[in-house]
Amino acid sequence: MTDQAAKLRQKLRDVHSHYHAKTMAIVSGKGGVGKSNIALNFSLSLASKGKKVLLFDLDVGMGNIDILLGKSSNYSIINLFENKLSIYDIIEVGPNSLSYIAGGSGQEHIFYLDEEKLQYFIEQLELLLAEYDYIIFDLGAGVTRETIHYILAVDECILVTTPEPTAMTDAYSMIKQVLLQQPIKFQLIVNRSKSKKQSIDIMNRMNSAVKRFLDHDVIPLGTIPDDSAVTDAVLAQQPFIIHNPKSKASVAIENVSNHYLGEPSKKSDNSGFLKRLRKLMTER
């Protein structure tokens, strides 16, 4: 074990100067808006464009990335601690060479780590920052004590909502709860939109409300139309971008990822991400 720890420390020293992964959380104000499906297909779209992407399923009690992929995962994040595996042991590979870490039962333990396990987890994440262009955390709905430290630690958040009034209200409430603690970058995806006009109206209303009452901007990232091809893909246990790449939803998610990649991007401070995450998890 001592020899293994020494090798890990050496590898960490070797990668310190090569951080480049951008970290992001994909979140929603309420469940049932298609957040995980968007997270998966957005990640696959980025990967299809030559980006190295890791999708990390941290949706407590609702993790279903492997189900949407039609795969049975060998390991989940729980095995990292229970079986003393390395982070590389639990990474699975999906379409487009997408890397992902599946959720698992009892997953809430990942949010309540003792000092030794927290240190191990941070060290493992540190290794990944030099391996990927994007590390994407698919988090549970709403702002909870389990997820808030990830939301506040990452470089940016993508918020998924639908045109439903309850979804919009909960999305605004989530933005408010987060911004009252710390200003962060929010980008908005409207899922299951009925029309382009409706999408633009929702984007404008949300940004106007956040700007007026919270003095912050929400960046419109794109919309995904209401499309039966998405339901067909879920039933087939395939990502819709793979199941029907010419569908309206697939074309839209490609446009979203193109828009995202075309946005000016600040250089990520990944050591800052790790420091913030450690601080927030220690103070919980």
Stockholm file with secondary structure:
# STOCKHOLM 1.0

chainA/1-284         MTDQAAKLRQKLRDVHSHYHAKTMAIVSGKGGVGKSNIALNFSLSLASKGKKVLLFDLDVGMGNIDILLGKSSNYSIINLFENKLSIYDIIEVGPNSLSYIAGGSGQEHIFYLDEEKLQYFIEQLELLLAEYDYIIFDLGAGVTRETIHYILAVDECILVTTPEPTAMTDAYSMIKQVLLQQPIKFQLIVNRSKSKKQSIDIMNRMNSAVKRFLDHDVIPLGTIPDDSAVTDAVLAQQPFIIHNPKSKASVAIENVSNHYLGEPSKKSDNSGFLKRLRKLMTER
#=GR chainA/1-284 SS CHHHHHHHHHHHHHHGGGCCCEEEEEEESSSSSCHHHHHHHHHHHHHHTTCCEEEEEECTTTCCHHHHTTCCCSCBHHHHHHSCCCGGGGCEECGGGCEEEBCCTTGGGGGSCCHHHHHHHHHHHHHHHTTCSEEEEEECSSCCTTTHHHHHHSSEEEEEECSSHHHHHHHHHHHHHHHTTCCCCEEEEEEEESCHHHHHHHHHHHHHHHHHHHSCCEEEEEEEECCHHHHHHHHTTSCHHHHCTTSHHHHHHHHHHHHHHHSCCCCCCHHHHHHHHHHHHHCC
#=GC SS_cons         CHHHHHHHHHHHHHHGGGCCCEEEEEEESSSSSCHHHHHHHHHHHHHHTTCCEEEEEECTTTCCHHHHTTCCCSCBHHHHHHSCCCGGGGCEECGGGCEEEBCCTTGGGGGSCCHHHHHHHHHHHHHHHTTCSEEEEEECSSCCTTTHHHHHHSSEEEEEECSSHHHHHHHHHHHHHHHTTCCCCEEEEEEEESCHHHHHHHHHHHHHHHHHHHSCCEEEEEEEECCHHHHHHHHTTSCHHHHCTTSHHHHHHHHHHHHHHHSCCCCCCHHHHHHHHHHHHHCC
//
